[in-house]
């Protein structure tokens, strides 16, 4: 079933949670974010291929290598985020998107707007992080 959204559509707390329009809104939002990350990654790869590290000056070469290292770390984060986006898209397909994986309660629209790949309610996420912190081996 294809849902066409009005151009000004924004999910609200007043409508049925994860109705077809809301799912389509988040699907489009995730797809756009994924496409932007892939485009940035492609641009980075192109820049890294064009930039030469054969700088004669040692300080310039070190600066270039530092910049490359930082860019590659950023791209690695983007790669992991693309994986989370793909998982969120899968959850949309199987109608589990927007529900907390721990409590099965709806995740707030505000949280999903801010973090569309969220898998837990804010409260569950805070409990999870607190447990991680207390069980971390220091």
Secondary structure as the mmCIF struct_conf table of DSSP 4:
data_model
#
loop_
_struct_conf.conf_type_id
_struct_conf.id
_struct_conf.beg_label_comp_id
_struct_conf.beg_label_asym_id
_struct_conf.beg_label_seq_id
_struct_conf.end_label_comp_id
_struct_conf.end_label_asym_id
_struct_conf.end_label_seq_id
HELX_LH_PP_P HELX_LH_PP_P1 UNK A 4 UNK A 6
TURN_TY1_P TURN_TY1_P1 UNK A 7 UNK A 8
TURN_TY1_P TURN_TY1_P2 UNK A 13 UNK A 14
BEND BEND1 UNK A 15 UNK A 15
HELX_LH_PP_P HELX_LH_PP_P2 UNK A 16 UNK A 16
TURN_TY1_P TURN_TY1_P3 UNK A 17 UNK A 18
HELX_RH_AL_P HELX_RH_AL_P1 UNK A 20 UNK A 50
BEND BEND2 UNK A 51 UNK A 51
BEND BEND3 UNK A 56 UNK A 57
HELX_RH_AL_P HELX_RH_AL_P2 UNK A 58 UNK A 93
TURN_TY1_P TURN_TY1_P4 UNK A 94 UNK A 95
TURN_TY1_P TURN_TY1_P5 UNK A 97 UNK A 98
STRN STRN1 UNK A 99 UNK A 99
TURN_TY1_P TURN_TY1_P6 UNK A 101 UNK A 103
HELX_LH_PP_P HELX_LH_PP_P3 UNK A 105 UNK A 105
STRN STRN2 UNK A 106 UNK A 106
HELX_LH_PP_P HELX_LH_PP_P4 UNK A 107 UNK A 108
HELX_RH_AL_P HELX_RH_AL_P3 UNK A 109 UNK A 114
TURN_TY1_P TURN_TY1_P7 UNK A 116 UNK A 117
BEND BEND4 UNK A 120 UNK A 120
HELX_RH_AL_P HELX_RH_AL_P4 UNK A 122 UNK A 135
#
